[in-house]
Amino acid sequence: MTYDTLIRGATVIDGTGAAPFCADVAIRGERIVAMGDLADSDAETLIDGDGLCLAPGFIDVHTHDDTNVIRTPEMLPKLSQGVTTVIVGNCGISASPVALSGDVPDPMNLLGRAEDFRYPTFEAYATAVDAARPAVNVAALVGHTSLRSQAMGDFARPASHAEIMKMREALRESLDAGALGLSTGLAYRNAFHAPDTEIHSLVVEVGDAGGVYTTHLRDEFAGLHEAMEEAFATARHGRAPLVISHLKCAGAGNWGGAPQALSKLETAARDHRVHCDCYPYTAGSSTLDLGQVTDEVAIFITWSDSHPDMAQRELRDIAEEWEVTLLEAARRLQPAGAVYHNMSEDDMRRILAHPLAMIGSDGLPNDPHPHPRLWGAFPRVLAHYSRDLQLVPLTEAVRKMTGLSAAQFGLEDRGVVREGAYADLTLFDLARLADIADYTHPIAAAQGIVMVMVNGVVGYREGAPTGQRAGQLLRRYQRLSPLPIPPQTKETTP
């Protein structure tokens, strides 16, 4: 038997949480067509997997790559760490359905300039992604703040009934065209004034379509638990599965709160489909938010439109130089970006290890000095937290970034290594695997990623892109149930 590609003798970690096993894996076209002992078979391309781990391509469930998959389709920050699918449109901000001509509302400016928002419908965005042929697959959420930008001139108030109806229509059209669901970023100023009733109206559309609701909570600090309850109530009202984005206990006064937060997550998950995502770092990164300015934690300015010479400096040093308060310095720097060192390691580890948690990088590709999670999140989980610290077994770490993710976002035949699944695969050397990016030098490819295959095409090999790009826009066709999957059914099977 002759195949297009044959990976011989790899240790397969299949994405379901099952024990590793040694196998040959054969690919024809976009899919895996045979597994096992294929010693008598041949292929146009043979890849030696001896001593290496073969996993499903990693699914980054929390990205802001919306416009980058079109403008910079090589997607090296993700491809180089083994990611084969990115989920865009998180935190209430998405590139579609949006058309802008003036200033870009915060935090939509994380995605690009006004000229980058030229997709008035989800279908227009999908067409642009397919035309760009990115190196990774793309699946998209629709952002609530982005919907507001098309229906409202003033964000500092609740939407009117007519404005909500306009948002619902645009959301419905996007869901019908294959969008995964809706995201909100209720902590941000341009969404904070939206009451729960406004979100309820939109999430009903999500539930009716069988999509998923993800949320950057209204408060990740002292009001975390109330914000979680709001999210649970909203998801139940709309009959939609829920993913809490980058679950954290932010702010020094909130450290140590992970056990209680995870207990609330578990309780909600007993009668509703509830998960979270997280990244393996104790610092967050976003636009410079006056509400997060405090002297309790270090705040590093990554960019500033008004004072570009102040970029890559600590906020407290800037304030001292200007002889003003932290808040006044932050106000002068806006619009700007920042890294906030506002989490505890123990809380982060507890959330990372929890069975309901998936892995998302939350990297900001347009930041000139990005958080290291943009280039290193997935190798860091596997190498530092699984291999070195043994926080979670390797099979569980892989499940969190593959099979579990595909199941919760309705990505059919993705996130697993099995016959019939798409050939999105990552081959890595566990002994050499390491995230190199750090806060000082954040742009650095990981070590130990040997090969990355997307839809049967090798896009990355031995530290360099091949130039072959085979990513696709993945539309949601599977209806997701809001109810927990029965115990007798494997939750990790898409």
C-alpha positions in Angstrom: 0.0 0.0 0.0 1.3 3.5 -0.9 0.4 6.6 1.0 1.1 10.3 0.6 2.9 10.4 3.9 3.9 7.7 6.4 5.2 8.5 9.9 7.0 5.5 11.2 7.4 4.3 14.8 6.2 7.4 16.7 4.9 7.3 20.3 1.3 8.4 19.7 -0.5 10.5 22.3 -3.9 10.5 20.7 -5.6 13.4 22.4 -8.2 11.4 24.3 -6.2 11.0 27.5 -5.5 7.3 26.7 -2.1 5.7 27.3 0.5 6.4 24.7 1.2 3.7 22.1 3.7 3.1 19.3 2.4 3.1 15.8 2.9 4.0 12.2 0.5 6.6 10.9 -0.4 6.9 7.3 -1.9 10.0 5.6 -3.6 10.3 2.2 -4.9 13.7 1.2 -6.2 15.6 4.2 -6.8 12.6 6.5 -5.3 9.8 8.5 -6.2 6.6 6.7 -4.3 3.9 8.5 -2.5 3.3 11.8 -0.7 0.4 13.4 2.2 -1.8 12.0 2.5 -0.6 8.4 6.0 -2.0 7.8 5.0 -3.4 4.4 3.7 0.0 3.3 5.4 2.8 1.4 4.8 6.5 0.9 5.9 9.4 -1.2 7.2 11.0 2.0 8.6 9.0 4.9 9.0 10.6 8.3 11.0 8.9 11.0 9.1 9.1 14.3 11.4 6.9 16.4 11.9 8.4 19.8 9.4 11.2 19.1 5.9 12.0 20.3 3.1 12.3 17.8 0.1 14.3 19.0 -2.9 16.0 17.3 -2.0 19.5 16.2 -2.6 21.8 19.1 -5.8 23.9 19.1 -5.3 27.4 20.5 -8.8 28.1 21.9 -8.0 31.7 22.8 -6.3 33.9 20.3 -6.5 37.4 18.8 -5.2 36.3 15.4 -8.3 37.5 13.6 -6.6 39.8 11.0 -3.2 38.2 11.2 -4.3 35.0 9.6 -5.0 37.2 6.5 -2.2 39.8 6.8 0.5 37.4 8.0 -0.7 34.0 6.9 2.6 32.3 7.7 1.5 32.4 11.3 4.9 31.4 12.6 4.3 32.3 16.3 1.6 29.5 16.4 3.0 27.1 13.8 6.4 27.0 15.5 4.9 25.7 18.8 2.8 23.0 17.2 -0.5 24.8 16.9 -2.6 23.8 13.8 -5.9 25.5 14.6 -6.5 29.0 16.1 -9.9 30.1 17.5 -10.3 33.8 16.9 -12.9 36.4 18.0 -12.3 36.1 21.7 -13.0 38.6 24.5 -15.8 40.3 22.6 -13.6 41.5 19.7 -13.7 40.0 16.2 -12.8 41.1 12.7 -16.3 40.3 11.5 -19.1 41.2 11.0 -17.4 44.6 11.1 -16.6 47.5 8.7 -14.9 50.6 10.2 -13.8 53.9 8.8 -12.9 55.9 11.8 -11.1 55.2 15.1 -11.0 51.6 16.2 -12.8 51.2 19.6 -10.7 49.9 22.5 -10.0 46.9 22.8 -10.7 46.2 19.1 -7.5 48.0 18.4 -5.7 44.9 19.6 -6.7 43.3 16.2 -5.4 46.1 14.0 -6.1 49.5 12.4 -9.4 50.7 10.9 -8.3 49.4 7.4 -8.0 45.9 8.8 -11.8 45.8 9.7 -13.3 45.4 6.2 -15.5 42.3 6.6 -19.1 43.5 7.0 -20.3 39.8 7.1 -18.9 36.6 8.4 -19.0 35.2 4.9 -16.8 38.0 3.7 -14.3 37.2 6.5 -14.4 33.5 5.7 -13.8 34.2 2.0 -10.8 36.4 2.9 -9.3 33.7 5.2 -9.6 31.0 2.5 -8.0 33.3 -0.1 -5.1 34.0 2.2 -4.6 30.3 2.8 -3.0 30.6 6.2 -0.6 28.1 7.6 -3.1 27.1 10.3 -6.8 26.4 10.4 -9.0 29.2 11.6 -12.3 28.9 13.5 -14.1 32.1 14.5 -16.3 33.5 17.3 -18.3 36.7 16.8 -17.5 39.4 19.3 -20.1 41.3 21.3 -18.1 44.5 21.3 -17.7 44.2 17.5 -21.4 43.8 17.2 -21.9 46.9 19.3 -19.5 48.8 17.0 -21.9 48.3 14.1 -25.1 49.0 16.0 -24.3 51.8 18.4 -22.5 55.2 18.3 -22.2 55.5 22.1 -20.9 52.5 24.1 -21.3 54.0 27.5 -24.9 52.8 27.9 -27.1 49.7 27.4 -28.2 49.0 23.9 -31.7 49.9 22.9 -34.2 47.3 21.8 -33.7 48.3 18.1 -29.9 48.1 18.5 -30.1 44.6 20.1 -32.3 43.4 17.3 -29.7 44.7 14.8 -27.0 42.8 16.7 -29.0 39.7 16.9 -29.6 39.7 13.1 -25.9 40.1 12.4 -25.1 37.3 14.9 -27.7 35.0 13.5 -26.3 35.4 10.0 -22.8 34.7 11.2 -23.9 31.6 13.1 -25.8 30.4 10.0 -22.5 30.9 8.0 -20.5 28.7 10.4 -19.3 30.9 13.2 -18.6 29.0 16.4 -20.6 31.2 18.7 -20.4 34.5 20.6 -17.7 36.0 22.8 -18.0 38.8 25.3 -15.4 41.0 27.0 -17.5 42.5 29.7 -14.6 43.9 31.7 -13.7 46.3 28.9 -15.2 49.8 29.0 -16.9 49.5 25.6 -18.9 46.5 26.8 -19.1 47.0 30.6 -22.3 49.1 30.3 -24.1 46.2 28.6 -26.5 44.7 31.3 -27.0 40.9 31.5 -30.3 41.3 29.7 -28.5 42.6 26.6 -26.2 39.6 26.6 -29.1 37.2 27.3 -30.8 38.3 24.1 -27.7 37.5 22.1 -26.9 34.2 23.8 -30.4 33.0 22.9 -29.3 33.1 19.3 -26.2 31.1 20.1 -28.2 28.4 21.9 -30.8 28.2 19.1 -27.9 27.6 16.6 -26.1 25.1 18.8 -23.1 27.3 19.2 -20.9 28.1 22.2 -20.7 31.2 24.5 -17.3 32.3 25.7 -16.7 35.2 28.1 -14.0 37.4 29.4 -15.7 37.9 32.7 -17.0 41.3 33.9 -14.6 41.2 36.9 -11.6 38.9 37.4 -10.6 40.7 40.6 -12.6 41.1 43.8 -15.9 40.5 42.0 -14.8 37.3 40.3 -17.4 35.0 41.9 -20.3 37.3 41.1 -19.0 37.6 37.6 -18.9 33.8 37.3 -22.5 33.5 38.5 -23.5 36.1 35.9 -21.8 34.0 33.2 -23.5 30.8 34.4 -26.9 32.4 34.4 -26.4 33.9 31.0 -25.4 30.5 29.5 -28.3 28.7 31.1 -30.7 31.4 29.9 -29.5 31.0 26.3 -29.2 27.2 26.6 -25.6 27.4 25.3 -22.4 25.7 26.4 -20.1 28.1 28.3 -16.3 28.7 28.3 -14.9 31.2 30.7 -11.9 32.8 29.1 -8.5 32.8 30.8 -9.9 32.0 34.2 -7.8 33.7 36.9 -7.7 35.3 40.3 -6.3 38.6 39.4 -5.0 41.2 41.9 -2.9 40.6 45.0 -6.0 40.8 47.2 -7.6 37.9 45.2 -4.6 35.5 45.4 -5.4 32.1 46.8 -8.9 32.2 45.4 -8.5 29.4 42.8 -10.0 26.6 44.9 -13.2 28.5 45.5 -13.4 29.6 41.8 -12.9 26.0 40.6 -15.4 24.7 43.1 -18.0 27.1 41.5 -17.0 25.9 38.1 -17.5 22.3 39.1 -20.9 23.0 40.6 -22.1 24.7 37.5 -20.8 21.9 35.3 -23.0 19.3 37.0 -26.1 20.4 35.1 -24.6 22.5 32.3 -21.7 22.3 29.8 -19.1 24.6 31.4 -15.4 24.8 30.8 -12.6 27.4 31.0 -9.3 28.1 29.3 -6.1 29.4 30.8 -2.5 30.2 29.8 0.6 29.0 31.7 1.9 32.4 33.0 1.2 34.6 36.0 1.0 37.9 33.9 -1.8 39.0 31.7 -1.6 41.4 28.7 -4.0 43.7 27.0 -4.6 47.4 26.4 -3.6 49.7 29.2 -6.8 49.7 31.4 -7.1 52.4 34.1 -9.2 50.0 36.1 -6.2 47.7 36.5 -3.7 50.4 37.5 -2.4 49.7 41.0 0.9 49.8 42.9 0.4 46.3 44.1 1.8 44.6 41.0 4.3 45.4 38.3 2.8 46.9 35.1 5.0 46.9 32.0 4.1 49.2 29.1 4.6 47.5 25.7 3.4 50.3 23.4 1.9 53.8 23.5 0.6 55.8 20.7 0.8 59.1 22.5 4.3 58.5 24.0 6.0 55.8 22.0 9.3 56.7 23.7 7.9 55.3 26.9 7.4 51.8 25.5 9.1 48.8 27.2 9.3 50.5 30.5 7.7 49.9 33.9 4.7 52.2 34.6 6.0 53.1 38.0 9.3 54.3 36.5 7.4 56.5 34.0 5.2 57.9 36.7 8.3 58.8 38.8 10.0 60.4 35.9 6.9 62.5 35.1 6.3 63.2 38.9 2.7 62.1 38.6 0.5 59.3 40.0 0.4 55.9 38.4 -3.2 56.6 37.2 -2.2 60.0 35.7 0.8 58.4 33.9 -1.4 55.6 32.5 -4.0 58.2 31.4 -1.3 60.1 29.5 0.0 57.0 27.9 -3.3 55.8 26.4 -4.0 54.3 24.0 -1.3 51.8 25.0 -0.6 48.2 25.8 0.6 46.6 29.0 1.7 43.4 30.7 0.2 43.0 34.2 2.0 40.7 36.7 -1.2 40.2 38.7 -1.6 36.5 39.4 -0.1 33.9 41.8 1.7 30.8 40.6 -0.2 28.5 42.8 -3.6 29.8 41.6 -2.5 29.5 38.0 -1.2 25.9 38.5 -4.5 24.8 40.1 -6.5 26.2 37.2 -4.1 24.8 34.6 -4.3 21.3 36.1 -8.1 21.2 36.4 -9.9 18.7 34.1 -12.3 21.3 32.9 -9.5 23.7 31.7 -8.3 23.9 28.1 -5.2 25.7 27.0 -5.3 29.1 25.2 -2.4 31.4 24.5 -4.2 34.7 24.5 -1.2 36.1 22.6 -1.3 39.5 21.0 0.4 39.3 17.7 0.2 43.0 16.9 2.0 44.1 20.1 5.6 45.2 19.2 6.8 43.6 22.5 4.3 40.8 23.0 3.8 38.7 26.1 5.9 35.5 25.7 2.7 33.4 25.6 2.4 34.3 22.0 5.3 32.1 21.0 5.6 29.7 24.0 2.4 28.8 25.7 2.0 25.2 24.4 5.6 24.0 24.7 5.6 25.6 28.2 2.7 23.4 29.3 4.2 20.2 27.9 7.8 20.8 28.9 7.8 22.9 32.1 4.5 22.0 33.8 4.1 18.4 32.6 7.5 17.0 32.0 9.6 18.9 34.5 7.1 19.7 37.3 4.7 16.8 36.7 1.8 19.0 37.4 -0.3 16.9 34.9 0.5 13.7 33.0 1.6 14.2 29.4 -1.5 12.5 28.1 -3.7 14.9 30.1 -1.7 18.0 29.0 -2.1 17.0 25.4 -5.9 16.3 25.9 -6.3 19.8 27.2 -4.9 21.3 24.0 -6.5 18.9 21.5 -9.3 16.5 22.1 -11.0 18.5 24.9 -10.8 21.7 22.9 -12.2 20.2 19.7 -15.1 18.7 21.6 -16.1 22.0 23.3 -15.9 24.1 20.1 -17.5 21.5 17.8 -14.5 20.9 15.5 -15.4 17.6 14.0 -12.6 15.1 13.3 -10.0 17.4 14.8 -8.0 17.1 18.0 -7.4 13.3 17.8 -5.1 10.9 16.1 -7.2 8.2 14.7 -8.2 6.8 11.3 -10.6 9.1 9.6 -9.5 12.2 11.4 -7.9 15.2 9.7 -4.1 15.0 9.5 -3.4 17.9 11.8 -0.4 16.6 13.6 2.5 17.7 15.7 5.7 15.6 16.1 7.9 16.7 19.0 11.0 15.6 20.9 9.9 15.7 24.5 13.5 15.6 25.8 14.4 18.8 23.8 11.1 20.6 24.1 11.4 24.0 25.6 9.7 27.4 25.5 12.4 30.0 24.8 10.4 33.2 24.8 10.5 35.3 28.0 9.4 38.7 29.1 12.7 40.3 28.1 13.0 38.5 24.7 9.4 37.5 23.9 9.9 36.7 20.2 11.6 33.3 20.1 10.5 30.0 18.6 10.3 27.0 20.9 12.8 24.2 20.7 11.9 20.5 20.1 9.0 20.9 17.6 10.2 18.5 14.9 7.3 18.7 12.4 3.9 20.2 12.1 1.3 19.0 9.6 -1.9 20.8 8.7 -4.6 19.0 6.7 -2.0 16.5 5.5 0.6 19.1 4.4 3.9 19.6 6.3 4.0 23.3 7.1 6.9 23.3 9.6 9.9 21.1 10.0 13.1 21.2 12.1 12.8 24.8 13.2 11.6 26.4 9.9 8.5 26.8 7.9 8.3 24.8 4.7 6.4 27.5 2.8 3.5 25.1 2.3 0.3 26.6 3.8 -2.8 24.4 4.0 -5.0 26.0 6.6 -8.7 26.4 6.2 -11.6 28.3 7.6 -13.4 25.7 9.8 -17.1 26.3 10.0 -19.2 24.9 12.8 -21.7 22.3 11.5 -22.0 20.3 14.7 -24.7 21.3 17.2 -23.4 21.5 20.8 -25.6 20.4 23.6 -25.5 22.7 26.7 -26.0 19.7 28.9 -23.0 17.7 30.3 -22.0 14.7 28.3 -23.2 11.5 30.1 -20.4 9.8 32.1 -20.4 6.7 29.9 -19.5 8.9 26.9 -15.9 10.1 26.5 -16.0 13.9 26.7 -12.8 14.2 24.8 -14.1 12.6 21.6 -15.1 15.3 19.1 
